[in-house]
Amino acid sequence: MKNFIKGFSLVLALSTVGLMNGQHKNHKNVSVTPEASSEFIPAIRLINNPDGSCTFEKGKIPTLKHMNTTTFWMSNKTEEWEKNAHPAPRRQYVITIKGNIRFKVTDGSTFMIKPGVVLLAEDLKGTGHSWDMVKSKEWERLYVPISENSDDFFIPDSK
């Protein structure tokens, strides 16, 4: 219940967020640690390269800005197809409540998502990404779709 409340609080914080677009390339096995900042939440964004391949960039999402979302849902279920390479079904925030998840993109680069780091899934084309659990038996998460044509409010880290 404590993890649910933390995750739900994160969703509420994200429902009031604003971001900007950017791109950062050449990542290899990145780990993001939640920062102790009240102004931003650490995030990683999955995106498509012009050729349709999937890559990612590290960044952050500012807090206390309104986001254009209409719904969210929770999941702790994992089906095998989800672990195989696939594009995101829609632009969405994926907020981990419990679990450590290693994501892999087209060039083989990986990154870890842990509670406190938001995944922004925007790799809507191509083969997409894959993932597996690391030292976790279950992945509890919230999905928050971004309304069509709305800003994702992602701010990439400086290069």
C-alpha positions, -999 to 999 in steps of 0.1 A, spaced: 0 0 0 29 23 8 43 18 -27 9 24 -43 6 57 -24 41 68 -35 33 59 -71 -1 76 -70 16 107 -55 40 106 -85 11 105 -109 -5 134 -92 28 154 -94 31 144 -131 -4 156 -138 8 191 -132 41 190 -153 54 209 -184 83 197 -208 103 206 -239 116 185 -268 153 176 -273 175 147 -284 207 132 -270 226 104 -288 253 78 -282 241 63 -249 256 32 -235 243 14 -204 230 44 -185 216 45 -150 195 74 -137 193 80 -99 164 100 -86 175 135 -77 166 152 -45 149 182 -62 115 196 -57 116 213 -91 121 182 -114 116 145 -116 143 125 -134 132 109 -167 143 89 -197 126 93 -230 124 65 -257 124 81 -292 127 71 -328 157 81 -349 149 94 -385 155 58 -398 129 44 -374 154 28 -350 148 34 -312 172 54 -290 168 72 -256 178 103 -239 182 113 -202 165 143 -189 139 156 -164 103 167 -161 95 199 -142 70 196 -114 39 217 -108 30 222 -144 -3 211 -159 -1 181 -183 -27 173 -209 -38 137 -198 -72 122 -194 -67 88 -178 -42 64 -163 -42 27 -153 -20 4 -132 -4 -29 -140 16 -56 -122 11 -82 -149 37 -91 -174 32 -110 -206 61 -126 -225 55 -105 -257 61 -73 -237 97 -84 -230 104 -88 -268 112 -57 -289 81 -36 -296 73 0 -302 52 20 -277 15 17 -284 10 54 -277 29 84 -263 28 78 -225 45 82 -192 53 49 -175 58 54 -138 75 25 -119 62 19 -84 81 -13 -77 108 -31 -96 141 -25 -115 138 -27 -152 166 -27 -178 155 -13 -212 174 -21 -244 172 0 -276 180 -8 -313 218 -3 -311 221 -25 -280 224 4 -255 206 -1 -222 194 19 -193 177 12 -159 144 24 -147 138 23 -109 110 38 -88 114 76 -89 125 78 -125 98 84 -151 99 66 -185 85 86 -214 77 62 -242 76 79 -276 92 53 -298 60 47 -319 76 31 -350 101 5 -360 111 -25 -338 110 -3 -306 125 -14 -273 127 -45 -251 131 -48 -214 137 -73 -186 135 -72 -148 167 -70 -128 167 -84 -93 129 -80 -94 101 -106 -97 74 -80 -104 71 -47 -121 43 -25 -106 37 6 -128 12 33 -139 6 42 -175 -4 78 -182 -11 84 -219 -3 119 -232 -32 135 -251 -27 138 -289 -6 167 -301 2 177 -265 37 187 -253 56 159 -234 73 185 -212 106 166 -213 138 186 -208 169 168 -220 201 169 -200 228 191 -214 253 173 -236 
